[in-house]
Amino acid sequence: MNIAIENWALLRNRWLVFIHDLMWIPLAVLLAYWIRFNLGMIPPAYLQRALLVMLVALPVHALTFWVFGCYRGIWRYASFPDLVRILKAVALGGLVTALALFILERLQNVPRSVLLIYPVFLVFGLSSSRLLYRAFMDNLLERGAASREHVLIVGAGRAGELLIRDLKQRGQLTPVALVDDDPAKQGHELHGVRVRGYLADIYRLIQLYHVKTVLIAMPSATRETMNKVIQICQEAKVQCRTLPSLSELARGRIEVTRLRPVTVEDLLSREPVELDMRGISVFLKDKCVLVTGGGGSIGSELCRQLIQLPLRKLIVYDNSEFNLYQLEQELQLLPNYERVQLVLGDVQIAAAVAEIFRHHSPQLVFHAAAYKHVPMMEVNVIEGVRNNVIGTKIVADAADHAGSECFVLISTDKTVNPTSRMGASKRIAELYCHELNERSKTHFIVTRFGNVLGSNGSVVPLFERQIAAGGPVTVTHPEMTRYFMTVPEAAGLILQAGSIGRGGEIFVLDMGKPVRIHDLAEQMIHLSGLQVGRDIKIEFTGLRPGEKLHEELFYAQEMRRSTTHPKLLLADCFATNWASITGGIARLERALETRDLSAIMNLLVLMVPEYKNSSEAGQRVMSPAATDMKTSLRIIK
């Protein structure tokens, strides 16, 4: 019923506007004749012809008004596109009217100037009515602006302009000032809102204009800019909201409804990563792609991005039924879901992996299946090594035997001078893939990066839960730092690395500057509207087994080289002895079968000489055979 009433009101308003426009046609003709005869009396003979002009012009212009959509717009929001439609409709109507009069009466007693002047009056009448109505409504809104919440907008670019336009149309918030660090924009206005200073002036403007909320309209804002604005808002005790990043806005409009509270991802994010989508699309076109660990944080994001690219088939392989179910529910809502096949299985089972390659013959493999939680793997080393080392070997060997084009191992910064069993196991996986690349037609590529915001087990969800519970927030060490990047950014760069890699490379994702975990905890508490120490306490628990104070992205011996993409660096990989690495993994397999923890730990040290675990350094006992193996496994640059 309500919908019917709304439709009737809309239809009624359109007919009223249509009648208004029709009334302007004879008025415009009379005004044109009046101008033609120097604002004096119109001779009777010409006045009769004026009636004929009106009779011809009315139906012609009525038709062109409808054809050009002059009634699609709403007067309240009349704008330049509405004026363009009016100009087109009047121009065509004027030409058709003149042609019709020429055919009917050869333009007898119809001054040629009238046919040129009346369309001008008609355009003026139709457009001025709409603009005056909009100005009147805007004035009413301005009168009520004093009682609405004042907001200050950071950013006087395209996003800021669109945001102000939407704010004024909705009339819920009143933009009172703009700030921008571009000197060329100072003193200029956007829709009546003036740029009144730089970012450093935000606090002063908040006090001057009684601002209640600061809106950040800078989708490409850097981490430093976001931190600066947030800090000022916290000092001024006002709310802060932001537009999504450029990647989030890629498919959406810039409007008030897109504003959201600032998150820790905004504070830690950097300049948006631009991918070579053309190159990635060519790389993936008509290919069958396998993603192992596809239900995890990185794997699932890879699947979200892959399904939008022109591949032939996407095989998602994971050992978690729940993760696969969740991903299936999400992918079903996206286009091209018919290309997806979800398979429940374990990378540690060679027969199951072989069956996947036999049935689907994947040309591209993204190996994201891994156990990654450092403290958990310190006490579950057998399963961690079995999954990260043996599981990787099984999938890599299957790709080699099947003749896959490319295999991308998703590794971690914890492989560099590892202090954890997880890091050591992933380092062995890196070395095996590098050596296998030298003996295979398949291109084996390694991608190495740090912590991923919002991933399973990440520190950010942990802090969020602790803050929601009232604290305390637990930080291991006041000086601990970590590299961070977002899940979409990591997945996109993995695809980019696969597209430009030729085999044997270790791609290191540019992680920017490391972030102090203590600072991260403080920022998250502030973003929750709470105060550190007063509302939420931060407690230091000490480093856990296997944890480092600072992570590294490169070995000291690894030369850093640039690539064709500014966010991807190359690390020169160490060479190892193929017989030694395969022999070491074979011994690992036997030790895993017998669950000989001592042998496993000795083998980790032998195969990764950089691995340092001070808590067990004095407990390792090496046999003569193991000593010989360590000699053969010396890393050669």
C-alpha positions as CSV (number, residue, x, y, z in Angstrom):
1,M,0.0,0.0,0.0
2,N,2.8,2.4,1.0
3,I,4.6,1.6,-2.3
4,A,1.5,2.3,-4.3
5,I,1.1,5.7,-2.5
6,E,4.7,6.6,-3.2
7,N,4.4,5.7,-6.9
8,W,1.2,7.7,-7.2
9,A,2.9,10.8,-5.6
10,L,5.9,10.4,-7.9
11,L,3.7,10.1,-11.0
12,R,1.6,13.1,-9.9
13,N,4.7,15.3,-9.4
14,R,6.0,14.4,-12.8
15,W,2.7,15.4,-14.4
16,L,2.7,18.7,-12.6
17,V,6.3,19.4,-13.8
18,F,5.2,18.4,-17.4
19,I,2.3,20.8,-17.3
20,H,4.6,23.6,-16.0
21,D,7.0,23.0,-18.9
22,L,4.1,23.0,-21.4
23,M,2.9,26.4,-20.1
24,W,6.4,27.9,-20.8
25,I,6.1,27.1,-24.5
26,P,3.4,29.7,-25.4
27,L,5.0,32.1,-23.0
28,A,8.3,31.8,-24.7
29,V,6.8,32.3,-28.1
30,L,4.9,35.5,-27.0
31,L,8.1,36.8,-25.4
32,A,10.0,36.2,-28.6
33,Y,7.4,38.1,-30.7
34,W,7.4,40.9,-28.1
35,I,11.2,41.2,-28.4
36,R,10.9,41.0,-32.2
37,F,8.6,44.1,-32.3
38,N,10.7,46.1,-29.9
39,L,8.6,45.5,-26.8
40,G,5.6,47.0,-28.5
41,M,2.2,45.8,-29.7
42,I,2.3,42.7,-31.9
43,P,0.5,43.3,-35.2
44,P,-2.8,41.3,-35.5
45,A,-1.5,39.4,-38.6
46,Y,1.6,38.3,-36.8
47,L,-0.4,37.5,-33.7
48,Q,-2.5,35.0,-35.6
49,R,0.7,33.3,-36.8
50,A,2.0,33.3,-33.3
51,L,-1.0,31.1,-32.3
52,L,0.0,28.7,-35.1
53,V,3.6,28.6,-33.9
54,M,2.3,27.8,-30.4
55,L,0.0,25.0,-31.7
56,V,2.9,23.4,-33.6
57,A,5.5,23.9,-30.9
58,L,3.4,22.5,-28.1
59,P,3.2,18.8,-29.2
60,V,6.7,18.9,-30.7
61,H,8.3,20.1,-27.5
62,A,6.1,17.8,-25.4
63,L,7.5,14.9,-27.3
64,T,11.1,15.9,-27.1
65,F,10.8,16.6,-23.4
66,W,9.8,13.0,-22.8
67,V,12.3,11.6,-25.3
68,F,15.3,13.3,-23.7
69,G,14.2,12.4,-20.1
70,C,13.6,15.9,-18.7
71,Y,11.4,14.3,-16.0
72,R,13.9,11.7,-14.7
73,G,15.6,14.3,-12.5
74,I,14.2,15.7,-9.2
75,W,14.0,19.4,-8.9
76,R,15.4,19.3,-5.4
77,Y,18.7,18.0,-6.9
78,A,18.7,19.9,-10.3
79,S,22.2,19.9,-11.7
80,F,24.2,20.3,-14.9
81,P,23.0,17.0,-16.5
82,D,19.4,18.3,-16.2
83,L,20.4,21.5,-18.0
84,V,22.0,19.4,-20.8
85,R,18.9,17.4,-21.3
86,I,16.8,20.6,-21.5
87,L,19.2,22.1,-24.0
88,K,19.0,19.0,-26.2
89,A,15.2,18.7,-26.0
90,V,14.6,22.4,-26.8
91,A,17.2,22.5,-29.6
92,L,15.7,19.5,-31.4
93,G,12.1,20.8,-30.7
94,G,13.0,24.2,-32.1
95,L,14.4,22.7,-35.3
96,V,11.4,20.4,-35.9
97,T,9.0,23.3,-35.2
98,A,10.7,25.5,-37.7
99,L,10.7,22.7,-40.3
100,A,7.0,22.0,-39.7
101,L,6.1,25.7,-40.1
102,F,8.1,25.9,-43.3
103,I,6.2,22.9,-44.7
104,L,2.8,24.1,-43.6
105,E,2.9,27.9,-44.3
106,R,6.3,28.5,-45.9
107,L,7.0,30.6,-42.7
108,Q,4.6,33.3,-44.0
109,N,4.3,36.1,-41.4
110,V,6.5,34.1,-39.1
111,P,9.7,36.2,-38.3
112,R,12.8,34.1,-38.6
113,S,14.2,35.8,-35.5
114,V,11.2,34.5,-33.4
115,L,12.3,30.9,-34.2
116,L,15.7,31.7,-32.9
117,I,14.7,33.7,-29.8
118,Y,11.8,31.6,-28.4
119,P,14.1,28.5,-27.7
120,V,16.3,30.8,-25.6
121,F,13.4,31.9,-23.5
122,L,12.2,28.4,-23.2
123,V,15.6,27.1,-21.9
124,F,15.7,30.0,-19.5
125,G,12.2,29.3,-18.2
126,L,12.6,25.6,-17.7
127,S,16.1,25.7,-16.1
128,S,15.6,28.8,-13.9
129,S,12.5,27.2,-12.4
130,R,14.4,24.2,-11.4
131,L,17.4,26.0,-10.1
132,L,15.3,28.5,-8.1
133,Y,13.5,25.7,-6.5
134,R,16.7,24.0,-5.5
135,A,18.1,27.3,-4.2
136,F,15.0,27.7,-2.1
137,M,15.2,24.2,-0.6
138,D,19.0,24.7,0.0
139,N,18.2,27.9,1.8
140,L,15.7,26.2,4.0
141,L,18.3,23.6,4.8
142,E,20.9,26.2,5.6
143,R,18.5,27.8,8.1
144,G,18.3,24.6,9.9
145,A,22.0,23.9,9.7
146,A,22.8,25.6,13.0
147,S,20.9,22.9,14.9
148,R,22.7,20.1,13.0
149,E,26.0,18.5,13.8
150,H,29.0,20.4,12.5
151,V,31.6,18.3,10.7
152,L,35.1,19.1,9.4
153,I,36.3,17.4,6.3
154,V,40.0,16.4,5.8
155,G,40.8,16.4,2.1
156,A,39.8,18.9,-0.6
157,G,40.1,16.6,-3.5
158,R,37.6,14.7,-5.6
159,A,36.5,12.5,-2.7
160,G,36.0,15.6,-0.5
161,E,33.9,17.3,-3.2
162,L,31.7,14.3,-3.7
163,L,31.3,13.9,0.0
164,I,30.2,17.5,0.6
165,R,27.7,17.3,-2.3
166,D,26.2,14.2,-0.7
167,L,26.2,15.8,2.8
168,K,24.3,18.9,1.5
169,Q,21.8,16.8,-0.3
170,R,21.0,14.6,2.7
171,G,21.0,17.6,5.1
172,Q,21.9,15.5,8.1
173,L,25.3,17.0,8.8
174,T,26.7,20.4,8.2
175,P,30.2,20.7,6.7
176,V,31.7,23.9,8.1
177,A,35.4,23.7,6.9
178,L,37.9,21.8,4.8
179,V,41.6,21.2,5.5
180,D,44.2,20.1,3.0
181,D,48.0,20.2,3.0
182,D,48.1,21.4,-0.6
183,P,49.0,25.1,-0.5
184,A,47.2,25.7,-3.9
185,K,43.9,24.7,-2.4
186,Q,44.0,27.2,0.5
187,G,41.1,29.7,0.5
188,H,39.2,27.9,-2.3
189,E,35.7,26.6,-1.8
190,L,33.9,23.3,-2.6
191,H,30.1,23.8,-2.8
192,G,30.3,26.8,-0.5
193,V,32.7,25.1,2.0
194,R,36.0,26.9,2.3
195,V,39.5,25.3,2.7
196,R,40.5,27.0,6.0
197,G,43.8,25.5,6.7
198,Y,46.2,22.6,6.8
199,L,46.1,19.3,8.8
200,A,48.0,21.1,11.6
201,D,45.0,23.5,11.9
202,I,42.5,20.8,12.6
203,Y,42.5,21.2,16.4
204,R,42.0,25.0,16.1
205,L,39.2,24.6,13.6
206,I,37.5,22.0,15.8
207,Q,37.4,24.5,18.7
208,L,36.5,27.5,16.4
209,Y,33.5,25.9,14.7
210,H,32.3,23.6,17.5
211,V,33.0,20.5,15.3
212,K,31.6,17.2,16.7
213,T,33.0,14.9,14.0
214,V,36.0,14.9,11.6
215,L,35.5,13.1,8.3
216,I,38.5,11.9,6.4
217,A,37.9,12.1,2.7
218,M,41.3,10.8,1.6
219,P,41.0,7.2,0.3
220,S,44.7,7.2,-0.5
221,A,45.9,8.6,2.8
222,T,49.2,7.3,4.1
223,R,49.8,5.7,7.5
224,E,51.4,8.9,8.8
225,T,48.5,11.1,7.7
226,M,45.9,8.8,9.3
227,N,47.9,8.7,12.5
228,K,48.3,12.4,12.6
229,V,44.5,13.1,12.2
230,I,43.5,10.4,14.7
231,Q,45.9,11.8,17.3
232,I,44.4,15.3,16.9
233,C,40.9,14.0,17.1
234,Q,41.7,12.1,20.3
235,E,43.2,15.2,21.8
236,A,40.2,17.2,20.9
237,K,37.8,14.4,22.1
238,V,35.8,14.3,18.8
239,Q,34.7,11.4,16.7
240,C,36.6,10.5,13.5
241,R,35.2,8.7,10.5
242,T,36.7,7.9,7.2
243,L,35.9,6.8,3.7
244,P,37.1,3.4,2.7
245,S,40.4,2.9,0.9
246,L,40.6,3.1,-2.9
247,S,40.4,-0.7,-3.2
248,E,37.3,-0.8,-1.1
249,L,35.8,2.1,-3.1
250,A,36.6,0.5,-6.5
251,R,33.0,-0.7,-6.9
252,G,31.1,1.8,-4.9
253,R,30.2,5.5,-4.9
254,I,31.6,8.1,-2.5
255,E,28.7,9.1,-0.2
256,V,27.8,9.5,3.4
257,T,26.7,6.0,3.8
258,R,30.2,4.7,3.0
259,L,31.7,6.5,6.0
260,R,32.8,4.2,8.8
261,P,34.8,4.4,12.0
262,V,38.6,4.4,11.6
263,T,40.1,1.0,12.1
264,V,43.5,-0.2,12.9
265,E,43.8,-1.4,9.2
266,D,43.5,2.3,8.2
267,L,46.3,3.2,10.6
268,L,48.6,0.5,9.4
269,S,47.8,0.5,5.7
270,R,50.1,2.3,3.2
271,E,49.7,3.7,-0.2
272,P,47.4,1.5,-2.3
273,V,49.2,-1.2,-4.2
274,E,48.6,-1.0,-8.0
275,L,48.7,-4.4,-9.6
276,D,49.4,-5.1,-13.3
277,M,45.9,-6.6,-13.7
278,R,46.4,-7.0,-17.5
279,G,49.6,-9.1,-16.9
280,I,47.9,-11.1,-14.1
281,S,44.8,-11.8,-16.4
282,V,47.1,-13.0,-19.2
283,F,48.9,-15.2,-16.7
284,L,45.7,-16.8,-15.5
285,K,43.6,-16.8,-18.7
286,D,41.9,-20.2,-19.3
287,K,44.1,-21.9,-16.7
288,C,43.1,-24.5,-14.1
289,V,44.3,-23.1,-10.7
290,L,44.8,-25.1,-7.5
291,V,44.9,-23.3,-4.1
292,T,45.9,-25.5,-1.2
293,G,44.9,-24.2,2.2
294,G,42.2,-22.4,0.4
295,G,40.0,-22.0,3.4
296,G,42.6,-20.1,5.4
297,S,43.1,-16.3,5.6
298,I,45.5,-15.9,2.6
299,G,44.1,-18.9,0.7
300,S,40.5,-17.7,0.9
301,E,41.4,-14.2,-0.2
302,L,43.4,-15.6,-3.1
303,C,40.2,-17.5,-4.1
304,R,38.1,-14.3,-3.9
305,Q,40.5,-12.5,-6.2
306,L,41.0,-15.5,-8.5
307,I,37.3,-16.1,-9.1
308,Q,37.0,-12.6,-10.7
309,L,39.8,-13.3,-13.2
310,P,39.5,-15.2,-16.5
311,L,40.7,-18.6,-15.3
312,R,39.0,-21.8,-16.5
313,K,38.7,-23.6,-13.2
314,L,39.5,-23.0,-9.5
315,I,40.2,-26.0,-7.2
316,V,40.1,-25.1,-3.5
317,Y,41.8,-27.7,-1.4
318,D,41.6,-27.6,2.4
319,N,41.5,-30.0,5.4
320,S,39.0,-27.9,7.3
321,E,35.4,-28.8,6.5
322,F,34.1,-25.6,8.3
323,N,36.5,-23.3,6.4
324,L,35.5,-24.8,3.1
325,Y,31.8,-24.4,4.0
326,Q,32.3,-20.8,5.0
327,L,34.1,-20.0,1.8
328,E,31.5,-21.8,-0.3
329,Q,28.7,-19.7,1.2
330,E,30.7,-16.6,0.2
331,L,31.8,-17.6,-3.3
332,Q,28.3,-18.7,-4.2
333,L,27.2,-15.0,-4.2
334,L,29.9,-14.0,-6.7
335,P,29.9,-14.3,-10.5
336,N,31.7,-17.3,-12.1
337,Y,31.0,-19.6,-9.1
338,E,30.3,-22.4,-11.5
339,R,34.1,-22.5,-12.2
340,V,34.9,-23.4,-8.5
341,Q,35.3,-26.9,-7.1
342,L,35.9,-27.3,-3.4
343,V,37.8,-30.4,-2.2
344,L,38.2,-31.6,1.3
345,G,41.6,-33.2,1.8
346,D,45.1,-33.0,3.5
347,V,48.3,-32.1,1.8
348,Q,50.1,-34.6,3.9
349,I,48.3,-37.5,2.2
350,A,50.2,-38.1,-1.1
351,A,47.5,-40.3,-2.7
352,A,44.9,-37.6,-2.1
353,V,47.1,-34.9,-3.6
354,A,48.0,-37.1,-6.6
355,E,44.3,-37.7,-7.2
356,I,43.7,-34.0,-7.4
357,F,46.5,-33.6,-10.0
358,R,45.3,-36.6,-12.0
359,H,41.7,-35.5,-12.2
360,H,42.1,-31.8,-12.7
361,S,45.7,-31.3,-14.1
362,P,46.1,-27.8,-12.5
363,Q,48.5,-25.6,-14.4
364,L,49.0,-23.1,-11.6
365,V,49.4,-24.0,-7.9
366,F,49.3,-21.6,-5.0
367,H,50.5,-23.5,-1.9
368,A,49.0,-21.7,1.1
369,A,48.5,-24.8,3.3
370,A,50.7,-24.4,6.4
371,Y,50.7,-24.4,10.2
372,K,51.8,-20.9,11.1
373,H,51.2,-20.1,14.8
374,V,54.6,-20.0,16.4
375,P,53.8,-20.8,20.1
376,M,51.4,-23.7,19.0
377,M,54.1,-25.2,16.8
378,E,56.7,-25.0,19.6
379,V,54.7,-27.6,21.5
380,N,53.4,-29.5,18.4
381,V,56.6,-29.7,16.4
382,I,55.9,-33.2,14.9
383,E,52.6,-32.2,13.2
384,G,54.0,-28.8,12.3
385,V,57.0,-30.2,10.5
386,R,54.9,-32.9,8.8
387,N,52.5,-30.3,7.4
388,N,55.0,-27.6,6.5
389,V,57.8,-29.7,5.1
390,I,56.4,-33.0,4.0
391,G,53.1,-31.5,2.9
392,T,55.0,-28.9,0.8
393,K,57.2,-31.6,-0.7
394,I,54.2,-33.8,-1.6
395,V,52.4,-31.0,-3.4
396,A,55.5,-29.7,-5.1
397,D,56.4,-33.2,-6.3
398,A,52.9,-33.7,-7.6
399,A,53.1,-30.4,-9.6
400,D,56.5,-31.5,-11.0
401,H,55.2,-34.9,-12.0
402,A,52.0,-33.5,-13.6
403,G,54.0,-30.9,-15.5
404,S,52.2,-27.9,-13.9
405,E,53.4,-24.5,-15.3
406,C,54.0,-22.7,-12.0
407,F,54.1,-23.5,-8.3
408,V,54.0,-20.6,-5.8
409,L,55.0,-21.3,-2.2
410,I,53.5,-18.8,0.3
411,S,56.2,-18.4,2.9
412,T,56.9,-16.1,5.9
413,D,59.5,-13.6,7.2
414,K,60.0,-16.0,10.1
415,T,62.2,-18.2,7.8
416,V,64.9,-15.5,8.0
417,N,67.4,-16.5,10.8
418,P,64.5,-18.5,12.4
419,T,64.2,-18.8,16.2
420,S,61.0,-20.9,16.0
421,R,60.3,-24.4,14.7
422,M,57.7,-23.0,12.4
423,G,60.2,-20.7,10.8
424,A,62.7,-23.5,10.4
425,S,60.2,-25.8,8.8
426,K,59.1,-23.1,6.3
427,R,62.8,-22.4,5.5
428,I,63.3,-26.1,4.6
429,A,60.2,-25.8,2.3
430,E,61.8,-22.7,0.7
431,L,65.1,-24.5,0.1
432,Y,63.4,-27.6,-1.4
433,C,61.3,-25.6,-3.8
434,H,64.3,-23.7,-4.9
435,E,66.3,-26.8,-5.6
436,L,63.4,-28.6,-7.3
437,N,63.1,-25.6,-9.7
438,E,66.6,-26.4,-11.0
439,R,65.5,-29.9,-11.9
440,S,61.9,-29.4,-13.1
441,K,60.1,-27.8,-16.1
442,T,57.7,-26.3,-13.5
443,H,58.5,-22.8,-12.3
444,F,58.9,-22.9,-8.5
445,I,58.5,-19.5,-6.9
446,V,58.6,-18.4,-3.3
447,T,56.8,-15.4,-1.8
448,R,57.9,-14.2,1.6
449,F,56.0,-11.7,3.8
450,G,55.2,-10.8,7.4
451,N,52.0,-10.6,9.5
452,V,48.7,-10.2,7.8
453,L,46.1,-8.0,9.5
454,G,42.9,-9.8,10.4
455,S,44.2,-13.2,9.5
456,N,43.4,-16.2,11.7
457,G,45.4,-15.9,14.9
458,S,46.6,-12.4,14.2
459,V,47.3,-10.1,17.1
460,V,44.6,-7.6,16.0
461,P,41.6,-9.9,16.6
462,L,43.2,-10.9,19.9
463,F,43.5,-7.3,21.0
464,E,39.9,-6.6,19.9
465,R,38.6,-9.5,22.1
466,Q,40.7,-8.3,25.1
467,I,39.5,-4.7,24.7
468,A,35.9,-5.9,24.5
469,A,36.3,-7.9,27.7
470,G,37.6,-4.8,29.5
471,G,41.3,-5.8,29.4
472,P,44.0,-6.2,30.1
473,V,45.6,-6.1,26.7
474,T,48.7,-8.4,26.7
475,V,51.8,-7.4,24.9
476,T,54.9,-9.7,25.0
477,H,57.5,-7.0,25.1
478,P,57.5,-3.1,25.0
479,E,60.0,-3.0,22.1
480,M,58.6,-5.9,19.9
481,T,58.0,-4.9,16.3
482,R,56.3,-6.6,13.4
483,Y,55.7,-6.0,9.7
484,F,52.0,-5.8,8.7
485,M,50.0,-5.8,5.5
486,T,46.3,-6.3,4.7
487,V,45.0,-9.7,3.4
488,P,43.9,-8.3,0.0
489,E,47.2,-6.6,-0.5
490,A,49.1,-9.8,0.3
491,A,47.0,-11.9,-2.0
492,G,47.2,-9.4,-4.8
493,L,51.0,-9.3,-4.6
494,I,51.2,-13.1,-4.5
495,L,49.3,-13.2,-7.8
496,Q,51.6,-10.5,-9.2
497,A,54.7,-12.5,-8.2
498,G,53.3,-15.6,-9.9
499,S,52.7,-13.6,-13.1
500,I,56.2,-12.1,-13.3
501,G,58.2,-15.0,-11.9
502,R,60.3,-17.3,-14.1
503,G,61.2,-19.9,-11.5
504,G,63.8,-20.0,-8.7
505,E,63.0,-16.6,-7.3
506,I,62.2,-15.6,-3.7
507,F,59.9,-12.6,-3.9
508,V,59.8,-10.5,-0.8
509,L,56.8,-8.3,-0.4
510,D,57.6,-4.7,0.5
511,M,56.1,-4.5,4.0
512,G,56.9,-0.8,4.7
513,K,58.2,0.1,8.1
514,P,57.8,-2.3,11.1
515,V,55.2,-1.4,13.7
516,R,55.8,-1.5,17.4
517,I,53.2,-3.8,18.9
518,H,52.9,-1.6,22.0
519,D,51.9,1.3,19.8
520,L,49.4,-0.9,18.0
521,A,47.7,-1.8,21.3
522,E,47.5,1.8,22.4
523,Q,46.0,2.9,19.0
524,M,43.4,0.1,19.2
525,I,42.4,1.2,22.7
526,H,42.1,4.8,21.6
527,L,40.0,3.8,18.6
528,S,37.6,2.1,20.9
529,G,37.0,5.4,22.7
530,L,38.9,4.3,25.8
531,Q,42.0,5.6,27.6
532,V,45.2,3.5,28.2
533,G,45.7,3.0,31.9
534,R,42.4,4.5,33.0
535,D,40.0,2.2,31.1
536,I,42.2,-0.5,29.7
537,K,45.6,-1.7,31.1
538,I,48.5,-3.0,29.0
539,E,50.4,-5.9,30.5
540,F,53.8,-7.2,29.3
541,T,54.0,-11.0,29.4
542,G,57.5,-11.6,28.0
543,L,58.6,-13.3,24.8
544,R,57.1,-16.7,24.3
545,P,59.1,-19.7,23.1
546,G,60.2,-19.2,19.5
547,E,59.3,-15.6,19.3
548,K,61.7,-12.9,18.0
549,L,61.8,-9.3,19.2
550,H,62.2,-8.0,15.6
551,E,61.4,-9.9,12.4
552,E,63.6,-9.8,9.3
553,L,62.7,-10.0,5.6
554,F,66.2,-10.9,4.2
555,Y,69.3,-12.8,5.2
556,A,72.4,-10.7,5.5
557,Q,73.9,-12.7,2.5
558,E,70.8,-12.2,0.4
559,M,71.2,-9.3,-2.1
560,R,68.0,-7.3,-2.5
561,R,67.1,-6.6,-6.1
562,S,64.2,-4.7,-7.5
563,T,61.6,-6.1,-9.9
564,T,59.2,-4.7,-12.5
565,H,56.8,-4.1,-9.6
566,P,57.8,-1.5,-6.9
567,K,56.2,-3.5,-4.1
568,L,58.1,-6.8,-4.9
569,L,61.7,-7.3,-4.2
570,L,64.0,-10.2,-5.0
571,A,66.2,-12.1,-2.6
572,D,69.1,-14.0,-4.0
573,C,68.5,-17.5,-2.9
574,F,71.1,-19.7,-1.3
575,A,72.1,-22.9,-3.2
576,T,72.2,-26.2,-1.4
577,N,73.2,-29.7,-2.2
578,W,70.2,-31.5,-3.8
579,A,71.2,-34.9,-2.4
580,S,71.6,-33.4,1.1
581,I,68.3,-31.6,1.1
582,T,66.4,-34.6,-0.2
583,G,68.3,-36.9,2.2
584,G,67.5,-34.6,5.1
585,I,63.8,-34.6,4.3
586,A,63.9,-38.4,4.0
587,R,65.4,-38.6,7.4
588,L,62.8,-36.2,8.7
589,E,60.1,-38.4,7.3
590,R,61.5,-41.5,9.1
591,A,61.8,-39.5,12.3
592,L,58.2,-38.3,11.9
593,E,57.0,-41.8,11.5
594,T,58.6,-42.9,14.7
595,R,57.7,-39.6,16.4
596,D,61.4,-39.2,17.4
597,L,61.3,-35.6,18.6
598,S,65.0,-35.5,19.4
599,A,65.9,-36.6,15.9
600,I,63.5,-34.1,14.4
601,M,65.0,-31.2,16.3
602,N,68.6,-32.2,15.4
603,L,67.6,-32.4,11.7
604,L,66.0,-28.9,11.8
605,V,69.3,-27.5,13.1
606,L,71.3,-29.4,10.5
607,M,69.2,-28.4,7.6
608,V,68.8,-24.8,8.7
609,P,72.1,-23.8,10.3
610,E,70.8,-20.3,11.0
611,Y,68.1,-21.8,13.3
612,K,68.8,-20.7,16.9
613,N,66.8,-21.9,19.8
614,S,68.7,-21.0,23.0
615,S,66.4,-23.0,25.3
616,E,67.5,-26.3,23.6
617,A,71.0,-25.4,22.5
618,G,72.6,-27.4,25.3
619,Q,70.3,-30.4,24.8
620,R,71.2,-31.3,21.2
621,V,73.2,-34.4,20.7
622,M,74.6,-35.1,17.3
623,S,75.7,-38.5,15.9
624,P,78.7,-38.8,13.7
625,A,76.3,-39.3,10.7
626,A,74.5,-36.2,11.7
627,T,77.8,-34.3,11.8
628,D,78.7,-35.5,8.3
629,M,75.3,-34.3,7.1
630,K,75.8,-30.8,8.6
631,T,79.0,-30.5,6.7
632,S,77.3,-31.5,3.4
633,L,74.5,-29.0,4.1
634,R,76.7,-26.0,4.4
635,I,75.0,-23.1,2.7
636,I,76.8,-21.9,-0.3
637,K,76.1,-18.4,-1.6
